[in-house]
């Protein structure tokens, strides 16, 4: 008798696992079921459907050769029986049967399995805030919600919107509403930064500044929502967040997701403290005949060594292939994740891998994470753009723990993070990244790549050659003005330094880096000296010169003036937010 495989869930992991099984052994009977009528879609594309970048909903439901992935497609092209609008209500592990219910016509029945795959995904976290049930308030969790939002904005029924949550989905939805449709959009976030799961405060400030520079976008941080307001007719008219009332016609809830694990819990499978299903490296649950993956499971973080919950379409697809082989007796491993992430917002791209500085410290490491600013291509090439990068490494072991990069050329940003993906989980060292061979051609990269430069900079910090100052400390001291115990020494040309001297002298002074060795007597020893240039490179050279001359009172402004401007600080006045 043929092996009977039942798959619960048909969005990402389920179809991938099912198709893999049928390719390896076409004789296996695969039955896949899902509560929804729409299956096997690209959920990460929802913001781009709302924005209009994806013109039709079928674009998220279709293959690359434009066949809609529906029950008929899976039956004809893949040999998989698909039951839509069908819910799994119970798993009987003793008899190896799944109890299912038809959501349209009623009635229940049981179907047997030899191997079971749980791919139940996740559900949106809805904060316990009064007014969440009002018309015009919705989480963005499936194609049906996306279609409702797209219809509302395209019909001109939304003039202003509030997005609750500044994670990836929330920010992408804010871009979708503001960029194409011109909807005044407010993003409210309870944390002190956007993308709190990935970015430290310094890097987050740069993306925040970029978002706030866009028309129709407003970012509210440290701003929890306490109430959603009723217009008296059951529709939303605004929210109260951080004590402020914000008027709106639409509220999108993007406050994260939780694993759909109730079915597994009731079946007695092991869950972690977040309620996610626990699986081993072969993606088996605590029952060896039941596999699980995707947004309903937790995973091992290969750097922190801790179990984490990281819902991701990319992870789900890779897990699906592993499960597909292991259901048939294979021993394919899925050891864990390193936390890769990328996003593009209004032309600015951010990518991340591993741990940021705060996460590394919480995991028990002693992190060093200086900010590096450098062109992503040869500095003389017209396509070059500045990239802002933080590499995190442990001071004692020199193990690279993470990397965050930000820049206008998204391909270049993602390429640097992807260059670490294969090695960072295994314990790659600073020395290895310092000497990592990167492909070079002036239109595509720099002779000394920013990834190499970032590793070198961390090494300089650990070994004491670099004494760096973060932007927030720099701006705090700059605001103290005349009379403070700090001197800001501009190492650039006279032309670069002139407007800063006019605004901040006498606290701001000028001494070009190339003439420093001949003018050491002009550097004060009784005050902190903050060395400044455009990117931090020349000021580091100056710091080395001063270290050799016995100075111990100098700080290098990490990332230079370019980073300060990118963070939105008006260093030359309220109008200085160019980020250039």
N, C-alpha and C positions, 0 to 999 in steps of 0.2 A: 504494500500500500504506500502511496506517495506521502512524503512528509507534509504535514499541515502547518502552515505558518499564518498566524493572525497578527495584523499590525493595527494598533489603536492610534490613530492620528495620521492625517494625510496632507500635511502642509510642506514640511521640509525634509526632516529625517525619514519619515515613513516612506514616501515615494522613492527616496534614494536607496534605502535598505531593500525595499521590495524589488526594484529594478535590478539591483546587484544580485539578489538571490536568483532571479529568473535568468540572468545572464550566465551564472555559474552552473545552475542546474534547472533547465526548463521544465523538468518533471515535477518540481515542487509546486504544491497548491498554495498560492498566496492570496489571502483575503485582507483587504485594507478598508477600514471604516473611519468615518469622520462625522461629527455632529453637523458640520456646515454643508451647504450645497456647493460652495466654491472651494476647490482644493488645489494643492500643489502650486501655490502662488509665491511671488517674491514680496514678502511683507516689508522688507527694507526699502522697497520702491514706492511705498505708500505716499511719502511726502512729495515725490516727484510726479505722481499722478495728480495730487491736489494742486501742485504748482502749474501743471500743464506740460511739463517736460515729457511725461508719458501721456500721449494724447488720448488713449483709450484704455479702459480698465482691462480689456483683453490682453494688453501688452504685458501685464503682470501675471497673466494666466497662461501664456503661450510659450512654446519652445522657441529656440533660435530659428527654426524653420517654419514658424507661424502656425503651428498646430496647437489648438487649445487643449490644455491638460485637464480633461474631464474624465468621468467614469468610462465613457466610450473609448477615449484615447488609450487609457491604461489597459482596458480589456483587449482592444484590437492590436495595439502596437507593443504592449509589454506582457500580455497574458496574465494580468492581475485583476481579480474581481474586486470592484470598489463599491462599497455601500455608503452612499452619502445620506445626510440627514439621519444618521444612525449613531446612537450613543451607547457606549459600553457602560453598563450600570453595575457590573460586578465581575470579579475574577474568582473562579473556584479553582484553587491550585491543586486540591486533592483529585478532582475529576478532570482537571485540565480543560476547563470550558470557560468561555466568556459569555455572560448574559448580556444581550443587546436589546435595545428598544428603538423602534421606528418613531422618529419625532413628528412625522407628518400624519401617519395613519394609526398610530398606537400599536399596541401589541408587543410582546417580548418573545424571544426565543434564545436558545443557547447554541453556540457554535464551538466545536472542539478545536484544540490546538496541540501540536507537539512542541512547538516553540512559539513564544509570544514576544512581541516587541511593543513596548510602551513608548509612544511618541506624542504624548498629550500636550506638550508645549507649555505655555504660560498664560496667565490672565493679568490684566492691568491692576495695579494697586490703586484703589480709590480711597483718598483720604476721608476720614469721618467728619466731613464738614457739612453743616446745614446748607441745603440748596443743591446738593449734587443730583437730585432727581428732577431738576427743572428742565424744561425744553430748551435746547441750545447748549446743554452741558454734556459732553461726551468724551470718553476715552478713545484714543486712536489705537484700536487693537486688531482690526480686521478690515477687509475690503468693503464691507457694508458701511462701516463708519466713515471710511475714506470717501465713499461715493456720496454720502449725505453731506459731508463738508464741502466737497467739490461742487455739488449742486447749489448749496447755499451761497458760496462766494461767487460762482459764475453767474448766478441770477441777480447779483447785486444786493443780496439780503444781509450782508455783513459789512459794516463800516469800521467796526473795531472789535478786536478779539483779545482774550487773555489766554496765554498758554501757561498752565501750572506745571512747572518742572523744567529745568535747564539742562537736562541730559541730551543725548544725541537726538532722540525723537522729537523732543520739545523744540530744540533749536532748528532742526530741519523743517518742522511744521511752521515755525515762525518765519523762516525764509520763504517757504511756499506761499504763505499768506501775504507777506509784505512785498516781496520782490515782483511777482507778476500781477497780483490783484490789487496792490496798493492799500491793503487793509492795515489800519493802525494797529500794531501788535505789541502787546505787553507780555514779556516773559517774567514770571515771578518764581523765585527760587528761595527755599528756606535756608540753604547753605550759603556760605560766604563767597562762593565762586560758581561759575558755570562749569559743566562737565566735572562735577566733584569726584566722580569715580576714577578719573584719569589724570587730571591736571593739578599741579600745585598752584598756589596763589599767584606766583610771579608769571607763569606762562598763561594762566587763565586771564590775567588782567589784559594781556595783549589781544586775545580773541574778543574779550568783552568790549574793549575800546573799538575794535573793528566793527562789531555789531552795532554799537551805539552810534557809530558814524553814518549808519545807513538810514535813509528816510523811512519813517513809519515803524522803526524798531526801538523799543524801550526795554531795558534790562533792570529788574528790581531784585537785588540780592539781600540776604538776611531778611527775607520778606515772606513769612509763612501766611498762607490763606486761612482766614478764620471763618469766612462766611461768603456764600454766593447769594446775591440779591434777587428777589422776585419782583417782576414788574406788576404784580397784582393779577395777572392772567396766566400764571403758570410758566412764564418765560423768563429767561435770565435778562437782567438789566445791568449787572455789574458784579464785582467781587470786592471784598474787603481783605486787603493783604497788607501786613505790617502796619495796621492802623489807618491805612489810606484806602479810600474808595476809588475804584477804577471802573468807569462805565464801559460796557461792552455788549455786543449782540451774540457773542459766541465764546464759550469756554472749552478749551481742549485740555484734557487731563493727561499728562505725560509724566507721572511720578513713579515710573518704574513698573516692574512686573513681578509676579510671584509664580512659582512652579505649580502646574496642575498635577498634584500628586495625591488627591483624595482617593482615587481608585486604587493606587498602590498602597496607601495607608490602610484602607479597609481590607486589602488582601494580605496584610501582615508583612509587607516588604519593608526593609530597613530604610528610614529617612534620616537626614541630618537635622541639625537644630534649626535650619531655615525652612524645613519642610520639603527639601529637594530629595529625590531618590538617590540613594547611595549606590554607585556602581564601581566595579573593579576596573583594572586596566584593559580588560577585554569587553567592557561595557555590559557585564552580567550584573544583575541585581543579586540580592541575597538568596533568590531562587535561581539555580543554574539553568533552568529552562526558560527564564524570562530575562530579556534584555531591555535596556532603556537608554535613551539618549536625547540630546537636544535641550530645549529650555526647561524640561522637567527634572533634570539631574544636576548634581553638583560635580565639580571636577577638581583635580589636584593642580594647584598653581606650582609650576616647576621651579620658581625662584623662591617664593616664601615658604614652600613646603606645606601650605595650609589648603584645606578644601575651600573652594570659592564657588559662588554662583555667578556664571557668566553667560547669559542668554545671547546667542549669536547665530545668525543664519549660516555663516561660513562654518562654524564649529559643528552645527547640526548636520550639514551635508557631509562633512568628513567623517563624523561619527556614523552616519548612515552606511557609508561604504564599509567601515570596520565591522559593524553589526551584521551586514549582509553576508560577509564572509564567515563570521564566527557562528552564525546560526547553523551553517552547514558543517560545523566542526573545525573551522579554521582557528588559528591562534594569532590573529592580528591584534596588535596592541594600540591603545590610545592612551599614552602615558599621562597626558594632562595638557595644560595650556600655559602660554606665556603672556596672555593678555593683549594681543594686538588689537589696535583700534585706529580708525581713520575717519575723518569727516571733512567736508568742504562746505563752507558757508560764505556766501556773497564773494566768491572768488578767492578766499583765503583758506588754505588747507592745513589741517593738523593731523599728525599721526603719533601714535604712542605704542610702546611695548614695555612689558615688565612692570616695575614698581616706580612710582614717583618718589620724591624725597620724603614726603610725609609717610607714605606707605612703607617705605624701606625702614624708616625709624621705628614704626609700629611693629614691624616684623622682627625687630631685634638687631638690625644692622646699624652701623655707624656710617651714614651716607655722606658723600661729598658730591655736590651737584652744581658746579658753576655754569653760568649762562654763557653761551658762545654765539657770536653773530658773524656770519661769513657769507659771501656769495655762493649760490648753489652751482654755478658754472664758472668758467674762467672769468675773472673780474673784468676783462676787456671785451667780453662777448656781449652783443646787444640784448640777448635774451636772458642775461643773468638777473637774478633777484636775490635779495637778502633772505637768508634762512636763520631762524632763531632756534637754538637747540640746547637742551639740557640732557647730558648723560649723567646717570646716577651710578656710583660705584661705592663699594664698601671700602673704608679706609684701611682696614687691617689686611684683608685678603686680596684687595684690588679686583675683586670680582665685579663685573658689570651687572648691574641690577635692573636698569631700565633706561629708556630714552624717550624724550618727547621733542618733536620737531614741528615748526610752524613756518609757513612760507606761501608765496603766491603761486609758485610753480608746483602744483600738487603732485605731479609725477615724480619730481625730485624729492619732495618731502616723504612720500610713501616709500620710495626706493631706499632711502637711508634706514628707515625702520625695518623694512623687509630684509635688508642686508644682515640684520641681527637675528632674525626669526629662527634660523636653523641652529644657532649656536648659543644663544643667551640662556636657554633652559639647561644646558649642560655645564654651565659655569665658565663662560668665556672671560678672559682677563683683559685688563686695560692694555697690556703690552700687545696682545693679539689684535685688538681693535686699532691700536696705534699703527700697527704694521699691516692692517688688512688691505689686501690688494683690491682697489676699486678701478673699474674701467674708466679711462680718461680720454676725452676729446673736448676741446674748448666749448662746443655747443651743448655738451652733455654733462660736464663735470669740471672740477678744478684739479690741478696737478697734485696739490695736497688737499684731499677731500675734507669737507667739514666734519665727516665722521671721524677721520684720523685726528683732525684738529681738536675735536671735543675730547677724545681720549687723552691727548697730550695735555689739554688744559686741566682735566681732572687729576692727572698725574702731577702736574705742577702745583696744584692746590694741596694734594696730599703730602708732597715732599717739602712744602713750605716756601717754594719759590713764588707762589702766587698767594696774595692775601686779598680776597675778593670782598666787595661790598654789594649787598642786594639792593635792588632799586628802591624798595620801600624805605630802607635806612637812608639811602642817598637823598631821596625826596624829603624825608623828615628833617635831615640836617640842612638841606638847602633852604627849607622854609624858615629855619631859625634866623637866617640872615646875619647881618653884621653883628659882631660881638661874640659869636659862637666860637668854640674851640676847634673849628674845622676850616681848612683852606682847600678850595677846589682848584687844582692846577690843570689847566687845559694844555694838552700836549700836541695839539693840532696846529695848523697854519694860523697866521694872524687873521686871515679872512674868515676862517671858521670860528675863531674865538671871539671876534669883535662884538657880535650881538650879545654874547653871554657876559662879556666884560661890561658892556653898557648897562645890562640889567642887574648883575650880581656883584660887581666890584664894591668894596675891596675883598670880599670873601672869595671871589673868583679871580684867579690870576692866570697868566699865560707864560708858558715856557716850552717852546717846541722840543719834541723828543730828540730830534737830531742834534740839538745844541745843549742838551741837559748836562753832559759830562763836563762841559766848560763853565757851567753856571751852578754848580752844586751849592755854592754859598747862598744862593737865592731861595733854596728850599728850607722852610722852617723846620726846626727840630722840636719845638715846644708845642706844636699843635698837630692834630691828625691831618694828614695830607691825602686828599682823595684825587687820584690821578684819573684824568678823563680824556677820552678820544671818541671817535665815531663808533667803533665796534669793540673796543677793549684790547686790541692787538698792540697798538703803539704805546698805550698806557702800561701794558704788561712789560714791554721792552724797557720803559722808563723805570718800572718797579725793580726789574733786575739790576739796572744800573745803580739805583739807590740802595738796594740790598747790599750790593758789593761795596758801596761806600760807607756802610755802617748805619744806614737809616733803618729804623724799625717801626716807624710811625706812619707808614703809607698803606693805602687801600686802593685797589684797582676797581673801578666801576664796571661790574660785570655786564657785558653786552653794550657798554658805552651809551652815548647819547641816542643811538638808533633804537636801543631797547627801551629807554625811558620814553621816547616819543611814541614808540609802538604801543606802550602800555596806556597811552592816553594822557599822561601827565603833561600839562601845558607849561613846558619848561621855559618857553619864551613868551608866555602870556596866554590868555584864554583862547586865542585863535590858533595856537600852535598844537594842532592835533593831526598833523599830516602823516605822522609815522614814517616819514622819509629819512 
